[in-house]
C-alpha cells in the first residue's frame, strides 16, 4: 500500500468505512483477489455466536470462498467508521431468505483489515412481560 | 442544548460516540433523567429480531425503566462513532449469564438520539459444512 493510501486511511472519517465498503463489494463479486488484498497477513476472524475463529489471510480466504457456497447476495445498509475501526450492517439474502449481518472491523496501521468480529442475529420471540411497552412492525 | 454543545456534536470524530457512552452510563446507573436528556422527543427504537418498535421519548423511557427489571449490569466493549451515527458493542449480564448487545444510533442535528436499532445475537451451532475451515475458541 502506498504512503498516499496510508495517509488516506489515517485521515478523515470515512476511510476505514471505505475499506469495509470495498470488502463487501469484493465479497458480493466473489472477487477473492480484491478481497484478499484488503486483509492483513495476520487477520483474525471471530464469530462470537458460534465461537468460530479463523486465523491468517489464506485460511480466511478459504473460509469465505469455500464456506459459503450458494447463490447468495448482500446489500450494505450502513457503515460507520472511526479512525481504524468500522462497523457494517448488511442484508444477506439467498432465495427468499434475508438476514441482517453485523460486522466489526479493525484495521492495522497500513489500512489492512486485521480483525473481524461477525454477528448474525436471528429473530426471536419478544418477551411477553414487556409486550405492553412496545408496538410491533 | 447550547450551540457550543451542538458544535461539539458535529465536530471531530468521537462526539456521537460520547453521547452513546453517556447513554450506557445512564442506563447502568438507572439514571432515567440523564438517560431521557440524551433522547430526542421523537426518538424511535426498533429491535429487528423481535420487530418491536417504541416511538417517542416518554414511551422509550418507560420501555427501559419498566421493561428490564432485574439486577442486570452492562459493560461497554466498544463504540465506533462517525458524524451523527455511532455503534456500540456491550456485554449485558445478569447473574451468571452474559450476552452481547449491538446497537446502532442516529443523532439529530442537536446531538440528541433520534433512532436506535438494537440487536441481541444469541449463540447458534456452527454449520457442520464449514467445520474444516474454522477453529473454535
Interface residues (C-beta under 8 A of the other chain):
Chain A: X13 X14 X17 X45 X46 X47 X48 X49 X50 X51 X52 X53 X54 X55 X59 X62 X63 X66 X67 X68 X78 X80 X81 X82 X83 X85 X86 X87 X89 X100 X102 X104 X117 X119 X120 X121 X122 X123 X124 X125 X126 X127 X129 X130 X133 X134 X135 X136 X137
Chain B: X13 X14 X17 X45 X46 X47 X48 X49 X50 X51 X52 X53 X54 X55 X59 X62 X63 X66 X67 X68 X78 X80 X81 X82 X83 X85 X86 X87 X89 X100 X102 X104 X117 X119 X120 X121 X122 X123 X124 X125 X126 X127 X129 X130 X133 X134 X135 X136 X137
